[in-house]
Structures are given as structure tokens and as C-alpha cells.
């Protein structure tokens, strides 16, 4: 509550205390108690995302933003973040000792706030040696909300940080740790894939999503700048370099329960799934 007084058409604000008759001069509102707390509005992710044009500094308690509970969140003018500045995503999932984002990365800025260039041109994509992103088929209306962005490995490896604060792009050994945790590479892919054929092509072999990872077949952008494999494969970059030209990644297929490992040229555009530090 803000109390204002009008004198000669000049509005003067008075600081207010609840539980105190002498609120601190620097505080517009001071709450003073040793037996109760401040309770912000409580809402789900879906309800939070219905807030139109949230003001910078808006505070809510998101009841399902992290597993298995929730967290205080603040809108920083660009994103919802928690109290240590980590960007809020649509939940996390703990698999053995690892905590993963439940959706592919969808940021257009590095951790330090610098913009990551969006590159739509096929020719320009072929010749990149610096970080870039794109939507699959350059079509945000169809693919953005489901699959997130495709990034080249130069963005993954940029020292400014592709992953938000508190997260990182998993290394090749960390992908292997996940596969081992899920029973080995021959079955881990099935335990990571979304069930059914709403997004995956039939037969979506072995898909149970029993891990909660919710892998979706976002396809890729090749080193020649063309797009392919939507519905058929999910390519996931690691932070581990293979050589000057190639980097390691993991991928899942519609026709197998495996999680595969390979290395491709750094100019390929793949999805990114982040792992908590």
C-alpha cells in the first residue's frame, strides 16, 4: 500500500510500515515480523506466461518451475529468473545425479547479454566460423515453440557462455554418464524420447520417456546450410571438441531405442539441452 498526500497539486509519497511504526526511510514499504512471512502471488508456469507485458522487477512464486517444487521468480525485463539470476525454463528433471532442462535451449543472447546472430542465409551459414542460431527451416511459427533454436558449435563454445547462469552445455563424457545411468546406450534413447508419433515419425521404436527427458525430433541444419531430419532425429551438441573441424554430439532416432554418439562439422546446426552446474 502506498499512501500519498496532495498539497498544492504536488504529490508526496509516505513510506509505510506493517508491524512497525517507524519504517526505514529508504523503504517505501517495510514489513516487520518474526512470526510471519511475505507471500507473493503463487501460480504455475502456464499462468505466469499469461501475464501480459510483465513489468521489470515483477515478483511471483512459480509453483512448478523446478522439480520437485517451485521457486521465487523475478522478471528482469527480458526473462523470468530465479533469485540468483538463472533464467526460468519450463521445468527440470533429475536423472540419477544430473539435473537437465526439460526443453531445448531457446536463447538469442550469450550469458553476458551480447546478441547471438540469427543467420537465415544458406550461403552465409556455410561460411560461419563464429556463433549463430536459426529456426528449423527459418520458420519460427511452425517450429520455435516445440523445438527451440538450432545453434552451431561456435555458439556452444563461445567464451561468453551459451548456457544461462547456473547451467552448461554437457560435455561428451556427461552425455555418456546419462546413457549409462539409463541402462546403456542401447536402451537409453527410448527412455529419453517422447512417447507416440505426434512429433516423432512412426514407429518411434522403444519410446517410453521413462526418464522424463522428453526428447523431440528437432532435425538439423547441415554444413551446406540446408535443413533436414525433422521428425526423424534429435541431434544434441556436446561442448567437447573432436578436432579443429568437428565436435562431438549425441543423437536419437525414430527407428531405434539407442542413443548414438558421433562427431560432425562445427558448422552444423543442432539443438542444445543444458545441464545444471
C-alpha positions as CSV (number, residue, x, y, z in Angstrom):
1,X,0.0,0.0,0.0
2,X,1.3,3.5,-0.9
3,X,-0.1,6.5,1.0
4,X,0.0,9.8,-0.9
5,X,-0.9,13.3,0.1
6,X,-1.7,16.1,-2.2
7,X,-0.5,19.6,-1.3
8,X,-0.8,22.5,-3.8
9,X,-1.0,19.9,-6.7
10,X,2.2,18.2,-5.5
11,X,2.0,14.5,-4.8
12,X,4.2,13.4,-1.8
13,X,4.6,9.7,-1.1
14,X,4.8,8.4,2.5
15,X,6.8,5.3,3.4
16,X,4.6,2.7,5.1
17,X,5.3,0.2,7.8
18,X,3.4,-3.0,8.6
19,X,4.4,-4.3,12.1
20,X,6.4,-1.2,12.8
21,X,5.6,2.5,13.5
22,X,9.0,3.6,12.2
23,X,9.6,2.2,8.8
24,X,13.1,2.6,7.4
25,X,13.5,5.9,5.5
26,X,14.9,4.2,2.4
27,X,12.0,1.7,2.2
28,X,8.6,2.7,0.6
29,X,7.2,-0.4,2.4
30,X,8.7,-2.2,5.4
31,X,7.3,-5.4,6.8
32,X,8.5,-6.2,10.4
33,X,7.6,-9.6,11.9
34,X,9.3,-12.6,13.5
35,X,6.3,-15.0,13.1
36,X,5.0,-14.5,9.5
37,X,6.4,-14.1,6.0
38,X,5.8,-12.2,2.8
39,X,3.6,-14.2,0.4
40,X,3.9,-13.3,-3.3
41,X,1.3,-14.4,-5.8
42,X,1.6,-18.2,-6.4
43,X,1.0,-19.6,-9.9
44,X,2.0,-22.3,-12.4
45,X,4.3,-21.7,-15.4
46,X,1.3,-21.6,-17.7
47,X,-0.4,-19.0,-15.5
48,X,2.8,-16.9,-15.2
49,X,3.2,-16.9,-19.0
50,X,-0.3,-15.4,-19.4
51,X,0.8,-12.2,-17.7
52,X,0.8,-9.6,-20.5
53,X,3.8,-7.3,-20.6
54,X,5.2,-8.1,-17.2
55,X,7.0,-5.1,-15.6
56,X,10.7,-5.3,-14.9
57,X,11.1,-6.3,-11.2
58,X,7.7,-8.2,-11.0
59,X,7.9,-11.0,-8.4
60,X,5.9,-14.2,-8.3
61,X,6.2,-17.7,-6.8
62,X,6.2,-20.3,-9.6
63,X,4.8,-23.5,-8.2
64,X,6.2,-25.9,-10.8
65,X,9.2,-24.2,-12.4
66,X,11.7,-26.6,-10.9
67,X,11.3,-30.2,-9.9
68,X,10.0,-31.3,-7.5
69,X,8.8,-27.9,-6.1
70,X,8.8,-24.3,-7.1
71,X,10.8,-21.1,-6.7
72,X,10.6,-17.3,-6.3
73,X,10.9,-15.6,-9.7
74,X,11.6,-12.0,-10.8
75,X,11.1,-10.6,-14.3
76,X,14.3,-8.8,-15.4
77,X,12.8,-7.0,-18.4
78,X,13.7,-9.9,-20.8
79,X,13.2,-13.2,-18.9
80,X,11.8,-14.7,-15.7
81,X,14.8,-15.5,-13.5
82,X,15.2,-17.0,-10.0
83,X,16.9,-15.1,-7.2
84,X,20.4,-15.9,-8.3
85,X,19.8,-14.8,-11.9
86,X,19.2,-18.2,-13.5
87,X,16.7,-18.0,-16.4
88,X,13.5,-19.8,-15.7
89,X,12.6,-22.7,-18.0
90,X,9.6,-24.9,-18.2
91,X,10.9,-27.2,-15.6
92,X,13.8,-29.5,-14.9
93,X,14.2,-33.2,-14.5
94,X,16.7,-35.1,-12.3
95,X,18.1,-38.2,-13.9
96,X,20.4,-40.1,-11.4
97,X,22.7,-37.3,-10.2
98,X,22.2,-35.0,-13.2
99,X,19.6,-32.2,-13.4
100,X,18.5,-31.4,-17.0
101,X,16.3,-28.8,-18.6
102,X,13.1,-30.3,-19.9
103,X,13.2,-28.3,-23.1
104,X,15.8,-27.4,-25.7
105,X,17.6,-24.1,-25.4
106,X,15.9,-21.1,-26.9
107,X,18.0,-18.0,-26.2
108,X,19.3,-15.4,-28.6
109,X,21.9,-13.8,-26.2
110,X,25.0,-15.1,-24.6
111,X,25.2,-15.2,-20.8
112,X,26.9,-11.8,-20.8
113,X,24.0,-10.2,-22.7
114,X,25.7,-10.0,-26.1
115,X,23.4,-11.0,-29.0
116,X,23.9,-14.2,-30.9
117,X,23.4,-13.5,-34.6
118,X,20.4,-15.2,-36.4
119,X,21.6,-16.4,-39.8
120,X,19.0,-17.4,-42.3
121,X,21.1,-17.3,-45.5
122,X,22.2,-20.7,-46.7
123,X,25.4,-19.4,-48.1
124,X,26.2,-17.3,-45.0
125,X,25.6,-20.4,-42.8
126,X,28.1,-22.5,-44.8
127,X,31.0,-20.0,-44.2
128,X,30.5,-19.3,-40.5
129,X,33.4,-19.5,-38.0
130,X,31.5,-17.7,-35.2
131,X,28.4,-18.4,-33.2
132,X,24.9,-18.3,-34.8
133,X,21.4,-19.7,-34.5
134,X,18.4,-20.3,-36.6
135,X,14.9,-21.7,-36.5
136,X,14.4,-25.0,-38.4
137,X,13.6,-24.1,-42.0
138,X,13.8,-20.5,-40.9
139,X,10.2,-21.0,-39.8
140,X,9.6,-19.8,-36.2
141,X,5.8,-20.0,-36.5
142,X,5.9,-23.8,-37.1
143,X,8.9,-24.9,-35.1
144,X,10.0,-22.4,-32.5
145,X,7.7,-23.2,-29.6
146,X,8.2,-27.0,-29.9
147,X,11.9,-27.5,-30.8
148,X,13.7,-24.3,-29.7
149,X,16.6,-23.0,-31.7
150,X,19.4,-24.7,-33.7
151,X,22.9,-23.5,-32.8
152,X,26.2,-24.1,-34.5
153,X,29.1,-25.4,-32.3
154,X,30.8,-22.0,-32.4
155,X,27.9,-20.6,-30.3
156,X,28.2,-23.6,-28.0
157,X,32.0,-22.9,-27.5
158,X,31.8,-19.1,-27.3
159,X,33.6,-17.9,-24.1
160,X,30.7,-15.5,-23.4
161,X,28.6,-18.6,-22.5
162,X,25.6,-20.0,-24.4
163,X,24.0,-21.6,-21.4
164,X,22.4,-19.3,-18.9
165,X,23.9,-18.8,-15.4
166,X,23.9,-22.0,-13.4
167,X,23.8,-24.2,-16.5
168,X,26.2,-25.5,-19.1
169,X,26.2,-27.4,-22.3
170,X,27.0,-31.0,-21.4
171,X,30.4,-32.5,-22.3
172,X,30.7,-35.7,-24.3
173,X,31.5,-37.6,-21.1
174,X,28.4,-36.2,-19.4
175,X,26.2,-37.5,-22.2
176,X,27.9,-40.9,-21.7
177,X,27.1,-40.7,-18.0
178,X,23.4,-40.1,-18.8
179,X,23.4,-43.1,-21.2
180,X,25.0,-45.4,-18.5
181,X,22.5,-44.1,-15.9
182,X,19.6,-45.2,-18.2
183,X,20.9,-48.7,-18.7
184,X,23.3,-48.2,-21.5
185,X,23.3,-46.7,-25.0
186,X,21.2,-49.5,-26.5
187,X,18.1,-48.6,-24.5
188,X,18.8,-45.0,-23.2
189,X,17.4,-43.3,-26.3
190,X,14.0,-44.9,-25.9
191,X,13.9,-43.8,-22.2
192,X,14.6,-40.3,-23.3
193,X,12.1,-39.9,-26.3
194,X,8.6,-38.5,-26.1
195,X,6.1,-41.3,-26.4
196,X,3.9,-41.6,-29.5
197,X,4.1,-40.1,-33.0
198,X,2.7,-36.6,-32.5
199,X,6.3,-35.4,-33.2
200,X,8.4,-38.5,-33.8
201,X,7.9,-40.4,-37.1
202,X,6.5,-43.9,-36.8
203,X,7.3,-46.4,-35.3
204,X,9.3,-44.3,-32.7
205,X,11.0,-47.5,-31.6
206,X,11.3,-48.1,-27.8
207,X,10.0,-44.7,-26.8
208,X,8.8,-44.6,-23.1
209,X,10.2,-41.2,-21.8
210,X,10.6,-43.0,-18.5
211,X,13.5,-40.7,-17.7
212,X,11.4,-37.6,-18.2
213,X,14.0,-36.1,-20.6
214,X,11.3,-35.6,-23.3
215,X,13.5,-35.7,-26.4
216,X,11.8,-34.3,-29.5
217,X,13.0,-34.7,-33.1
218,X,14.1,-31.2,-34.0
219,X,16.1,-32.1,-37.0
220,X,19.3,-30.2,-38.0
221,X,20.9,-27.7,-40.3
222,X,23.7,-29.1,-42.3
223,X,27.1,-27.6,-43.0
224,X,25.8,-26.6,-46.5
225,X,23.0,-24.6,-44.9
226,X,20.2,-26.9,-45.8
227,X,17.6,-28.4,-43.3
228,X,16.6,-32.0,-42.7
229,X,15.5,-34.8,-40.4
230,X,12.6,-33.1,-38.7
231,X,10.5,-35.7,-37.1
232,X,13.2,-38.4,-37.5
233,X,16.2,-37.4,-35.4
234,X,17.2,-35.3,-32.4
235,X,20.8,-34.1,-32.6
236,X,22.2,-32.7,-29.3
237,X,25.5,-30.9,-29.2
238,X,28.2,-31.5,-26.6
239,X,30.8,-29.0,-25.5
240,X,33.6,-31.4,-26.5
241,X,35.7,-30.7,-29.5
242,X,36.9,-33.6,-31.7
243,X,39.4,-31.7,-33.8
244,X,39.7,-28.3,-35.5
245,X,36.8,-29.0,-37.7
246,X,34.5,-31.4,-35.8
247,X,32.8,-31.6,-32.4
248,X,31.1,-34.5,-30.5
249,X,27.3,-34.8,-30.3
250,X,24.7,-37.3,-29.3
251,X,21.6,-38.2,-31.3
252,X,18.4,-40.2,-31.1
253,X,16.3,-41.7,-34.0
254,X,12.7,-42.6,-34.6
255,X,13.7,-46.1,-35.6
256,X,15.8,-47.1,-32.7
257,X,15.9,-47.1,-28.9
258,X,19.6,-46.2,-28.9
259,X,21.4,-43.0,-28.1
260,X,24.2,-42.6,-30.6
261,X,27.4,-40.7,-30.4
262,X,29.3,-39.2,-33.4
263,X,31.2,-36.1,-34.5
264,X,30.3,-33.7,-37.3
265,X,31.5,-30.4,-38.6
266,X,31.2,-27.4,-36.3
267,X,29.0,-25.5,-38.8
268,X,26.1,-28.0,-38.3
269,X,23.1,-26.6,-36.5
270,X,21.8,-28.8,-33.7
271,X,19.6,-28.4,-30.7
272,X,21.1,-27.8,-27.3
273,X,19.9,-29.2,-24.0
274,X,21.5,-27.8,-20.9
275,X,22.7,-29.5,-17.7
276,X,22.8,-27.8,-14.3
277,X,26.2,-26.9,-12.9
